Amino acid sequence: MKAFISGRVSGINYEYAKRNFKKVEKVLVKQGYEVVNPTTLCKKEWSWLRCMIVCLWHLIKCDAVYFLRNYKNSKGAMIEYKIAKILGKLMYFE
């Protein structure tokens, strides 16, 4: 199974965000998931829109989405939540 990680990146310290995503990635890999981590898909200098396009394309191909605790504070993660819900993805919450 393939899992996408969703959470806040914009508006917080980028290195802190990367650490949060990496921590969850390690846990999901140990549980047997193939993990899609947006902080490794996108480059820091990319625009928000470019990152969202890349992330949504990858999210669509995943079986599940794991939402970090801070996802409700992120416009992008809330978009990912709505799309995951519409597509009937398995959803897990931190």
Secondary structure, DSSP 8 states (H G I E B T S, - for coil): -EEEEE---TTS-HHHHHHHHHHHHHHHHHTT-EEE-HHHHS-TTS-HHHHHHHHHHHHHT-SEEEE-TTGGG-HHHHHHHHHHHHHT-EEEE-
